[in-house]
Amino acid sequence: MTQTIKADEIKESGIINSIIGQGSELKGEFKFEGVLRIDGVFAGELKSDGKVIIGQTGHVKTDIKSGTIVIGGLVEGNVYATKQVILLASAQLLGDIITPSLIVEEGVIFDGNCIINKDGNKEFFSNIKKELDAGKGKKVKKNPKKKSK
């Protein structure tokens, strides 16, 4: 008898249904449901409402947009999570974080800005992304100094 697992059940159970293994390199657009684990190298576009896990050997060269993002490797890009971002002790993040919830373990290397949006408002995330994109990779200034006349 074959058992069918629905996408919602995968998201809730934490079953990893996509893996980019150590020694693998993938470039392109990756959209998925459920959980993706990256232990290799990924460059391109990464979107999901599910969960992205970057293992210790993982290296991601793009912005990540997902529900939950767990980083244990190297990420060169901005991180947009609608639920939570978790930075493990081995994490290196060179980019900005926008999330309603952030957990950071001791030992993390983080070079960027962080915006915590408790409401998880998607319109807020969209507006911030536009600001980041307009800066073409530059960091968003939280308190820009006003020029005096």
N, C-alpha and C positions, 0 to 999 in steps of 0.2 A: 504494500500500500504506500503510495506517495503522499507526503505531507507538504502542503503549500504554506509558505510563510509570507504573510503580508508585510508591506513596507513599514507600516506603523509598528508591527511587532518587532521588526529588526531594529528600528530606532530605539525602542524601549528596552530591548533585551541586551543591546550592546554587542550583538554579533557583528564581527568584522566581515563585510561582504565584498570589499575591494582592497587589494594590497598592491603597493608598488614596493617590491622587495629590495633588500640591500644588494647593490651591484647593478640595479636597473636604473635606467634614465628615461623619463617620459617628457615629451614636449607637446603642448597643445591645450585643448579645452577639455576639462573634465567636470561633468555635472553628474551627480549621483544621489541616491537615496540611501539612508542607512549610515554605515560607518566605513570610513576610508582610513587605512594606516599607510603611512609613507616612511619607509626605511631606506629608500634610494633617493634619487634626485628627480624633482619635478619642476618644470618651468612652463608657464602658460597662464591659463585661467582656471580657477578652482572655485566652484559654487555648489552649495548644498544647504538644505535645511537640517541635515543630520549632524554627524560628528566627524571631525577630522583629527587624527592622531599623528603627530610627527614624532617618530622614534628617535633615539639618540644618534643614529647614523643617517637620519633623514635630513635632506637639504631642499628647501623650497624657495624658489626664486619668483615669487608672484604675490599678489594680494590674495588673501584667503577670506572668503565670505561663507560663513556656515553658522549653524545653530550653536554648537559647542566646539571649541578648538583646544586641543591639548598639545603643548609643544615641549619636546624633549631634545630636539635637534636644532638645526640652524634654519631660520626663516629670514629671508631678505625681501621684505614687503610689508604692507599694512595688513592688520588683522581686524576683521569686522565680525563679531559674534552677536547673535540675537539672544543667546542664553548665557554663555559663560566662556571665559578664557582661563586656562590653567597653564602656568609656566612652571615646568619641573626644574629641579636644580641644575640639570645639564642643558637647559634651554639657552639659545642665543637668538634674540629677536632684534633685528635692525629695521625698525619701522614703527608705525603708530598702532595703538590699540583703541578700538571703540567697542564697548561691551557693557551690559548691565551688571556683570559680576566678574571679579578678577581674583584669582588665587595665585600667589607668587611664592615659590619655595626659595630658601636661602641658596645663594650661589648663581642665580640667574644673571645673564648678561643681557641688558635691555638698553637700547639706544633709540629713543623715540619719545613721543608724547602719548599720554593715556587719557581717554575720556570715558568716565563711567556714567552710563545713562540707565539709571535704575528702572525707568519705565519700559525699556526695550522698544521704544517707539520707532517703527520702521521709517517714518518720515524724517525723524531726527537723524537716523543713520544715513539716509539718502542725502540729506543736506550736507552732512559732514563729509561724505564721500566726494560730493561735488567740490567742496572747498579743497580737499586734499588733491583731487585731480587737477583743479585749476592751478595749484602750486607746482604741478608737474614734478612730483617727487619731493618737494620741499615740505617741511613740517609746518603744521598750522600753529600760528602764534596765538596763545590763549589770551594774553593781555598786551596787545600792541600799544606802543607808546604813541601818544597823540603829539603831533607837531604843534609847538606854540607859535602864535602869530607875532 
